[in-house]
Amino acid sequence: MKILDKMGWKVFVVVVIGVALSAILGYREYSRKELMKQELNLDGLFINIKGVNVKTVSSNLFSEKPYKSILIKIPSIASEGDDATKEGGDKTNQIIDREKLNKGFESWLKNIFNSDFAKTYTDDIDVWYRDHKIIDLPNEEGSWK
């Protein structure tokens, strides 16, 4: 009977230590992911462009990355009415050659995008400019290049 009491005490201590250790490690992992999200600061992307939409899906608890996916949608920077339907057609600005601006902006986005940096934060990232998908990583082959 005394052996059972000693074993019960040891099991209790092991269970308490296991629960405490799990809570500490879980909090540490949660804090690390939240700090990574704050460092990335997705709310600060293209803050001067009206209508930029950033959607994220958080990763699961066991992932090293804070996001499962990131979707960034950037409206036209040439004119507010470029992306509007017929109702907003009169708001388009013809002073800026928007076709040249669109091509230049798309190539600029491709050139400045850092896939190695993005890979540390997410498993999937899509960047759209107007109706064109500019960046879609990983690609169909699973490559980040």
Backbone as a printed PyTorch tensor [residue, N CA C, xyz], in Angstrom:
tensor([[[  0.8060,  -1.1890,   0.0000],
         [  0.0000,   0.0000,   0.0000],
         [  0.8560,   1.2620,   0.0000]],

        [[  1.9500,   1.2440,   0.7570],
         [  2.8280,   2.4070,   0.7870],
         [  3.5090,   2.6140,  -0.5630]],

        [[  3.8000,   1.5200,  -1.2780],
         [  4.4280,   1.6370,  -2.5940],
         [  3.4740,   2.3340,  -3.5530]],

        [[  2.1930,   1.9810,  -3.4910],
         [  1.2020,   2.6000,  -4.3550],
         [  1.0750,   4.0860,  -4.0500]],

        [[  1.1290,   4.4540,  -2.7680],
         [  1.0580,   5.8640,  -2.4000],
         [  2.2590,   6.6230,  -2.9540]],

        [[  3.4510,   6.0110,  -2.8730],
         [  4.6520,   6.6660,  -3.3990],
         [  4.5600,   6.7920,  -4.9220]],

        [[  4.0560,   5.7620,  -5.5930],
         [  3.9190,   5.8080,  -7.0500],
         [  2.8790,   6.8570,  -7.4620]],

        [[  1.7900,   6.9310,  -6.7160],
         [  0.7570,   7.9180,  -7.0180],
         [  1.2940,   9.3330,  -6.8900]],

        [[  2.1050,   9.5700,  -5.8940],
         [  2.7180,  10.8790,  -5.6790],
         [  3.6660,  11.2240,  -6.8320]],

        [[  4.4480,  10.2520,  -7.2630],
         [  5.3880,  10.4830,  -8.3600],
         [  4.6400,  10.7690,  -9.6690]],

        [[  3.5710,  10.0180,  -9.9070],
         [  2.7790,  10.2420, -11.1180],
         [  2.1760,  11.6440, -11.0920]],

        [[  1.6650,  12.0530,  -9.9370],
         [  1.0920,  13.3880,  -9.7920],
         [  2.1280,  14.4650, -10.0920]],

        [[  3.3240,  14.3100,  -9.5490],
         [  4.3930,  15.2900,  -9.7700],
         [  4.7660,  15.3430, -11.2560]],

        [[  4.8800,  14.1830, -11.8890],
         [  5.2280,  14.1370, -13.3160],
         [  4.1380,  14.8090, -14.1580]],

        [[  2.8740,  14.5600, -13.8300],
         [  1.7700,  15.1700, -14.5730],
         [  1.7750,  16.6870, -14.3960]],

        [[  1.9750,  17.1630, -13.1740],
         [  2.0030,  18.6100, -12.9190],
         [  3.1630,  19.2600, -13.6720]],

        [[  4.3300,  18.6360, -13.6400],
         [  5.4890,  19.1740, -14.3640],
         [  5.2100,  19.1840, -15.8690]],

        [[  4.5980,  18.1270, -16.3770],
         [  4.2630,  18.0570, -17.8070],
         [  3.2870,  19.1430, -18.2270]],

        [[  2.2620,  19.3680, -17.4190],
         [  1.2770,  20.4050, -17.7310],
         [  1.9280,  21.7870, -17.6860]],

        [[  2.7330,  22.0460, -16.6550],
         [  3.4050,  23.3420, -16.5370],
         [  4.3560,  23.5720, -17.7070]],

        [[  5.1140,  22.5540, -18.0650],
         [  6.0570,  22.6630, -19.1770],
         [  5.3180,  22.9010, -20.4950]],

        [[  4.2070,  22.2180, -20.7020],
         [  3.4110,  22.4240, -21.9170],
         [  2.8700,  23.8480, -21.9880]],

        [[  2.3940,  24.3680, -20.8690],
         [  1.8710,  25.7320, -20.8450],
         [  2.9720,  26.7460, -21.1420]],

        [[  4.1370,  26.5450, -20.5620],
         [  5.2550,  27.4700, -20.7850],
         [  5.7030,  27.4340, -22.2410]],

        [[  5.8640,  26.2390, -22.7930],
         [  6.2960,  26.1190, -24.1870],
         [  5.2300,  26.6500, -25.1520]],

        [[  3.9710,  26.3990, -24.8630],
         [  2.8890,  26.9150, -25.7030],
         [  2.8420,  28.4350, -25.6940]],

        [[  3.0040,  29.0360, -24.5270],
         [  3.0060,  30.4960, -24.4300],
         [  4.2020,  31.0820, -25.1730]],

        [[  5.3480,  30.4250, -25.0570],
         [  6.5550,  30.9020, -25.7420],
         [  6.3670,  30.8790, -27.2610]],

        [[  5.7820,  29.8060, -27.7680],
         [  5.5450,  29.6880, -29.2130],
         [  4.5180,  30.7200, -29.6820]],

        [[  3.4590,  30.9000, -28.9100],
         [  2.4420,  31.8920, -29.2470],
         [  3.0500,  33.2950, -29.2590]],

        [[  3.8500,  33.6130, -28.2680],
         [  4.4910,  34.9290, -28.1910],
         [  5.4320,  35.1520, -29.3670]],

        [[  6.1670,  34.1200, -29.7540],
         [  7.1030,  34.2400, -30.8760],
         [  6.3460,  34.5630, -32.1670]],

        [[  5.2320,  33.8690, -32.3980],
         [  4.4500,  34.1240, -33.6100],
         [  3.8370,  35.5220, -33.6020]],

        [[  3.3450,  35.9480, -32.4580],
         [  2.7580,  37.2850, -32.3750],
         [  3.8140,  38.3640, -32.6000]],

        [[  5.0170,  38.1590, -32.0850],
         [  6.1020,  39.1080, -32.3380],
         [  6.4640,  39.1460, -33.8210]],

        [[  6.4790,  37.9930, -34.4700],
         [  6.7620,  37.9570, -35.9080],
         [  5.6920,  38.7270, -36.6860]],

        [[  4.4350,  38.5910, -36.2850],
         [  3.3580,  39.3150, -36.9600],
         [  3.5330,  40.8230, -36.7920]],

        [[  3.9210,  41.2530, -35.5900],
         [  4.1350,  42.6760, -35.3520],
         [  5.3280,  43.2000, -36.1390]],

        [[  6.3850,  42.4050, -36.2410],
         [  7.5620,  42.8230, -36.9990],
         [  7.2470,  42.9660, -38.4820]],

        [[  6.4020,  42.1010, -39.0100],
         [  6.0580,  42.1480, -40.4290],
         [  5.2050,  43.3750, -40.7520]],

        [[  4.3210,  43.7650, -39.8640],
         [  3.5020,  44.9660, -39.9840],
         [  2.8080,  45.0680, -41.3430]],

        [[  1.9390,  44.1460, -41.6290],
         [  1.2190,  44.1510, -42.9020],
         [  0.2840,  45.3490, -43.0430]],

        [[ -0.1160,  45.9520, -41.9370],
         [ -0.9890,  47.1200, -42.0090],
         [ -0.2680,  48.3280, -42.6010]],

        [[  1.0530,  48.3010, -42.5970],
         [  1.8260,  49.4240, -43.1170],
         [  2.1560,  49.3250, -44.5890]],

        [[  1.6640,  48.2830, -45.2730],
         [  1.9380,  48.1340, -46.7040],
         [  1.1070,  49.1180, -47.5150]],

        [[  1.7470,  49.8860, -48.3420],
         [  1.0800,  50.7960, -49.2750],
         [  0.0200,  51.6410, -48.5700]],

        [[  0.3930,  52.2680, -47.4700],
         [ -0.5900,  53.0360, -46.6960],
         [ -1.0750,  54.2750, -47.4430]],

        [[ -0.3370,  54.7200, -48.4460],
         [ -0.7450,  55.9080, -49.1950],
         [ -1.6600,  55.5920, -50.3690]],

        [[ -1.9270,  54.3240, -50.6070],
         [ -2.8180,  53.9350, -51.6990],
         [ -4.1680,  53.5530, -51.1010]],

        [[ -5.1870,  54.2800, -51.5130],
         [ -6.5330,  54.0480, -50.9910],
         [ -7.0760,  52.7170, -51.4950]],

        [[ -7.5880,  51.8940, -50.6020],
         [ -8.2560,  50.6580, -50.9860],
         [ -7.3950,  49.4130, -50.9950]],

        [[ -6.1560,  49.4880, -50.4990],
         [ -5.3170,  48.2880, -50.4310],
         [ -5.9450,  47.3260, -49.4300]],

        [[ -6.0480,  46.0660, -49.8200],
         [ -6.6940,  45.0620, -48.9820],
         [ -5.6960,  43.9420, -48.6890]],

        [[ -5.4290,  43.6980, -47.4170],
         [ -4.5190,  42.6290, -47.0040],
         [ -5.3140,  41.6340, -46.1730]],

        [[ -5.3620,  40.3920, -46.6500],
         [ -6.0620,  39.3300, -45.9170],
         [ -5.0460,  38.2710, -45.5250]],

        [[ -5.1570,  37.8030, -44.2960],
         [ -4.2380,  36.7720, -43.8120],
         [ -5.0250,  35.6230, -43.2070]],

        [[ -4.4180,  34.4500, -43.2700],
         [ -4.9430,  33.2690, -42.5920],
         [ -3.8420,  32.8070, -41.6530]],

        [[ -4.1390,  32.7760, -40.3700],
         [ -3.1360,  32.3580, -39.3900],
         [ -2.8180,  30.8800, -39.5500]],

        [[ -1.5940,  30.5380, -39.2580],
         [ -1.1680,  29.1420, -39.3740],
         [ -1.6230,  28.3570, -38.1490]],

        [[ -1.4470,  27.0480, -38.2190],
         [ -1.8400,  26.2250, -37.0830],
         [ -0.8130,  26.3400, -35.9590]],

        [[ -1.1210,  25.7580, -34.8510],
         [ -0.3060,  25.8890, -33.6490],
         [  1.0900,  25.3070, -33.8080]],

        [[  1.2460,  24.3120, -34.6550],
         [  2.5210,  23.6110, -34.7510],
         [  3.4090,  24.1190, -35.8850]],

        [[  2.9660,  25.1160, -36.6080],
         [  3.7510,  25.6730, -37.7040],
         [  4.7760,  26.6660, -37.1690]],

        [[  5.8990,  26.7710, -37.8490],
         [  6.9240,  27.7350, -37.4580],
         [  6.5910,  29.1330, -37.9620]],

        [[  5.7150,  29.2320, -38.9400],
         [  5.3880,  30.5070, -39.5690],
         [  4.0830,  31.0480, -38.9950]],

        [[  3.9830,  32.3700, -38.8250],
         [  2.7610,  32.9230, -38.2370],
         [  1.5470,  32.9050, -39.1700]],

        [[  1.7740,  32.8740, -40.4920],
         [  0.6560,  32.9080, -41.4300],
         [  0.6520,  31.6840, -42.3330]],

        [[ -0.5440,  31.1540, -42.5680],
         [ -0.6930,  30.0830, -43.5520],
         [ -0.6950,  30.6900, -44.9520]],

        [[ -1.3870,  31.8280, -45.1010],
         [ -1.4000,  32.5090, -46.3930],
         [ -1.5890,  34.0090, -46.2010]],

        [[ -1.0720,  34.7560, -47.1820],
         [ -1.2180,  36.2100, -47.2150],
         [ -1.7090,  36.5800, -48.6100]],

        [[ -2.7550,  37.3920, -48.6670],
         [ -3.3050,  37.8710, -49.9320],
         [ -3.3030,  39.3930, -49.8910]],

        [[ -2.6180,  40.0060, -50.8510],
         [ -2.5350,  41.4640, -50.9240],
         [ -3.1650,  41.8990, -52.2400]],

        [[ -4.1710,  42.7600, -52.1570],
         [ -4.8350,  43.2890, -53.3520],
         [ -4.6270,  44.7980, -53.3870]],

        [[ -4.0020,  45.2520, -54.4730],
         [ -3.6910,  46.6680, -54.6370],
         [ -4.5420,  47.2060, -55.7820]],

        [[ -5.3410,  48.2540, -55.5220],
         [ -6.1310,  48.8370, -56.6070],
         [ -5.2440,  49.7040, -57.5080]],

        [[ -5.8310,  50.2650, -58.5290],
         [ -5.0860,  51.1140, -59.4510],
         [ -4.5040,  52.3160, -58.7170]],

        [[ -3.2620,  52.6330, -59.0300],
         [ -2.6640,  53.8320, -58.4340],
         [ -2.7250,  55.0070, -59.4020]],

        [[ -3.1440,  54.7630, -60.6430],
         [ -3.2210,  55.8420, -61.6260],
         [ -4.4280,  56.7350, -61.3760]],

        [[ -5.5600,  56.1140, -61.0760],
         [ -6.7810,  56.8780, -60.9160],
         [ -7.7670,  56.0790, -60.0750]],

        [[ -8.4920,  56.7680, -59.2400],
         [ -9.4450,  56.1040, -58.3510],
         [-10.5160,  55.3510, -59.1260]],

        [[-10.9250,  55.8700, -60.2660],
         [-12.0050,  55.2630, -61.0230],
         [-11.5780,  54.1400, -61.9480]],

        [[-10.2910,  53.8300, -62.0340],
         [ -9.8270,  52.7840, -62.9480],
         [-10.4510,  51.4310, -62.6550]],

        [[-10.6100,  51.1110, -61.3990],
         [-11.1190,  49.8010, -61.0180],
         [-12.6230,  49.8060, -60.8020]],

        [[-13.2570,  50.9310, -61.0350],
         [-14.6940,  51.0470, -60.8030],
         [-15.4750,  50.5040, -61.9990]],

        [[-16.7200,  50.2440, -61.7430],
         [-17.6060,  49.8020, -62.8260],
         [-18.0760,  51.0290, -63.6010]],

        [[-19.1050,  50.8790, -64.3940],
         [-19.5870,  51.9790, -65.2340],
         [-19.9580,  53.2160, -64.4200]],

        [[-20.4400,  53.0150, -63.1910],
         [-20.8480,  54.1630, -62.3780],
         [-19.6590,  55.0740, -62.0800]],

        [[-18.4620,  54.4900, -61.9430],
         [-17.2900,  55.2980, -61.6100],
         [-16.4590,  55.6530, -62.8140]],

        [[-16.9620,  55.3950, -64.0030],
         [-16.2000,  55.6390, -65.2170],
         [-15.8350,  57.0920, -65.4290]],

        [[-16.6300,  58.0030, -64.9010],
         [-16.3310,  59.4190, -65.0900],
         [-15.2270,  59.9110, -64.1580]],

        [[-14.8010,  59.0810, -63.2130],
         [-13.7500,  59.4830, -62.2750],
         [-12.3450,  59.1430, -62.7700]],

        [[-12.2430,  58.4750, -63.9110],
         [-10.9140,  58.0860, -64.3860],
         [-10.1260,  59.3100, -64.7990]],

        [[ -8.8430,  59.2240, -64.5520],
         [ -7.9390,  60.3220, -64.8420],
         [ -7.1170,  59.9410, -66.0660]],

        [[ -7.1700,  60.7470, -67.0970],
         [ -6.4380,  60.4450, -68.3220],
         [ -5.1190,  61.2140, -68.4100]],

        [[ -4.7930,  62.0150, -67.4100],
         [ -3.5460,  62.7790, -67.4240],
         [ -2.3500,  61.8410, -67.3620]],

        [[ -2.4440,  60.8070, -66.5510],
         [ -1.3660,  59.8230, -66.4150],
         [ -1.6730,  58.6580, -67.3510]],

        [[ -0.6960,  58.2500, -68.1350],
         [ -0.8620,  57.0820, -69.0100],
         [ -0.8810,  55.8450, -68.1210]],

        [[ -2.0830,  55.4030, -67.7960],
         [ -2.2090,  54.3410, -66.8020],
         [ -1.6800,  53.0000, -67.2850]],

        [[ -1.6690,  52.7620, -68.5840],
         [ -1.1220,  51.4970, -69.0830],
         [  0.3810,  51.4200, -68.8250]],

        [[  1.0890,  52.5090, -69.0840],
         [  2.5340,  52.5400, -68.7980],
         [  2.7830,  52.4530, -67.2970]],

        [[  1.9550,  53.1700, -66.5420],
         [  2.1120,  53.1360, -65.0870],
         [  1.8550,  51.7320, -64.5550]],

        [[  0.8420,  51.0620, -65.0620],
         [  0.5410,  49.6980, -64.6230],
         [  1.6970,  48.7560, -64.9140]],

        [[  2.2390,  48.8160, -66.1360],
         [  3.3730,  47.9540, -66.4870],
         [  4.5700,  48.2450, -65.5970]],

        [[  4.8470,  49.5220, -65.3920],
         [  5.9800,  49.8990, -64.5470],
         [  5.7920,  49.4590, -63.1070]],

        [[  4.5860,  49.6130, -62.5910],
         [  4.3170,  49.2310, -61.2120],
         [  4.4000,  47.7190, -61.0440]],

        [[  3.8830,  46.9800, -62.0190],
         [  3.9460,  45.5170, -61.9530],
         [  5.3880,  45.0270, -61.9860]],

        [[  6.2010,  45.5890, -62.8610],
         [  7.6080,  45.1540, -62.9110],
         [  8.3450,  45.5840, -61.6500]],

        [[  7.9970,  46.7430, -61.1060],
         [  8.6130,  47.1970, -59.8580],
         [  8.2660,  46.2440, -58.7140]],

        [[  7.0030,  45.8170, -58.6450],
         [  6.5940,  44.8690, -57.6040],
         [  7.3780,  43.5630, -57.7050]],

        [[  7.5310,  43.0640, -58.9310],
         [  8.2760,  41.8200, -59.1200],
         [  9.7390,  41.9750, -58.7160]],

        [[ 10.3230,  43.1270, -59.0270],
         [ 11.7390,  43.3490, -58.7200],
         [ 12.0100,  43.5160, -57.2350]],

        [[ 11.1080,  44.1680, -56.5180],
         [ 11.3850,  44.4330, -55.1040],
         [ 10.9240,  43.3170, -54.1810]],

        [[ 10.1310,  42.3910, -54.6920],
         [  9.6080,  41.3260, -53.8380],
         [ 10.7420,  40.4240, -53.3670]],

        [[ 10.7950,  40.1870, -52.0700],
         [ 11.8390,  39.3650, -51.4660],
         [ 11.2240,  38.0290, -51.0530]],

        [[ 11.3770,  37.0240, -51.8990],
         [ 10.7440,  35.7300, -51.6290],
         [ 11.3650,  35.0250, -50.4270]],

        [[ 12.6640,  35.2210, -50.1930],
         [ 13.2980,  34.5920, -49.0270],
         [ 12.7220,  35.1440, -47.7290]],

        [[ 12.4870,  36.4440, -47.6860],
         [ 11.9020,  37.0740, -46.5080],
         [ 10.4610,  36.6050, -46.3160]],

        [[  9.6960,  36.5490, -47.4050],
         [  8.2930,  36.1270, -47.3270],
         [  8.1770,  34.6840, -46.8750]],

        [[  9.1310,  33.8580, -47.2790],
         [  9.1020,  32.4350, -46.9410],
         [  9.2060,  32.2040, -45.4340]],

        [[  9.8220,  33.1260, -44.7060],
         [  9.9400,  32.9570, -43.2540],
         [  8.6280,  33.2610, -42.5300]],

        [[  7.6920,  33.9390, -43.2090],
         [  6.4540,  34.3490, -42.5590],
         [  5.2140,  33.5890, -43.0120]],

        [[  5.2560,  32.9840, -44.1880],
         [  4.0460,  32.3510, -44.7110],
         [  4.3760,  31.1770, -45.6210]],

        [[  3.3770,  30.3190, -45.8020],
         [  3.5120,  29.1960, -46.7280],
         [  3.0160,  29.5600, -48.1260]],

        [[  2.1940,  30.6010, -48.2300],
         [  1.5940,  30.9680, -49.5130],
         [  1.3530,  32.4720, -49.5310]],

        [[  1.7720,  33.1380, -50.6070],
         [  1.5280,  34.5760, -50.7320],
         [  1.0920,  34.8980, -52.1510]],

        [[  0.0540,  35.7130, -52.2530],
         [ -0.4520,  36.1900, -53.5400],
         [ -0.5210,  37.7070, -53.4770]],

        [[  0.0120,  38.3620, -54.5110],
         [ -0.0690,  39.8130, -54.6170],
         [ -0.7550,  40.1300, -55.9350]],

        [[ -1.8560,  40.8550, -55.8360],
         [ -2.6340,  41.2440, -57.0070],
         [ -2.5200,  42.7500, -57.1910]],

        [[ -2.3520,  43.1760, -58.4260],
         [ -2.4620,  44.5900, -58.7630],
         [ -3.5770,  44.7080, -59.7850]],

        [[ -4.6040,  45.4100, -59.4350],
         [ -5.8350,  45.4900, -60.2080],
         [ -6.3840,  44.0800, -60.3900]],

        [[ -6.4730,  43.5780, -61.5930],
         [ -6.9990,  42.2250, -61.8120],
         [ -5.9170,  41.2460, -62.2240]],

        [[ -4.6710,  41.5990, -62.0000],
         [ -3.5550,  40.7570, -62.4310],
         [ -2.8180,  40.2000, -61.2220]],

        [[ -2.6320,  38.9030, -61.2310],
         [ -1.8540,  38.2830, -60.1600],
         [ -0.3800,  38.4780, -60.5030]],

        [[  0.3040,  39.2840, -59.7100],
         [  1.6970,  39.6290, -59.9710],
         [  2.6210,  38.6070, -59.3240]],

        [[  2.3070,  38.2330, -58.1010],
         [  3.1500,  37.3000, -57.3560],
         [  2.2590,  36.1850, -56.8290]],

        [[  2.6690,  34.9550, -57.0840],
         [  1.9400,  33.7680, -56.6250],
         [  2.9820,  32.7460, -56.1910]],

        [[  3.2930,  32.7390, -54.9190],
         [  4.3290,  31.8380, -54.4170],
         [  3.7780,  30.9670, -53.3070]],

        [[  4.1520,  29.7380, -53.2040],
         [  5.0010,  29.0310, -54.1570],
         [  4.2450,  28.7920, -55.4550]],

        [[  4.9900,  28.6650, -56.5530],
         [  4.3590,  28.4660, -57.8550],
         [  3.8620,  27.0310, -58.0010]],

        [[  3.3790,  26.6870, -59.1650],
         [  2.7860,  25.3610, -59.3860],
         [  3.7640,  24.2240, -59.1080]],

        [[  5.0540,  24.4720, -59.3500],
         [  6.0630,  23.4350, -59.1080],
         [  6.4790,  23.3700, -57.6400]],

        [[  5.9680,  24.2870, -56.8360],
         [  6.3310,  24.3090, -55.4250],
         [  7.5670,  25.1350, -55.1340]],

        [[  8.0610,  25.8520, -56.1270],
         [  9.2730,  26.6530, -55.9680],
         [  8.9250,  28.0630, -55.5040]],

        [[  9.8260,  28.6650, -54.7310],
         [  9.6630,  30.0330, -54.2640],
         [ 10.4280,  31.0120, -55.1450]],

        [[ 10.8690,  30.6090, -56.3000],
         [ 11.6310,  31.5070, -57.1930],
         [ 10.8020,  31.8740, -58.3870]]])
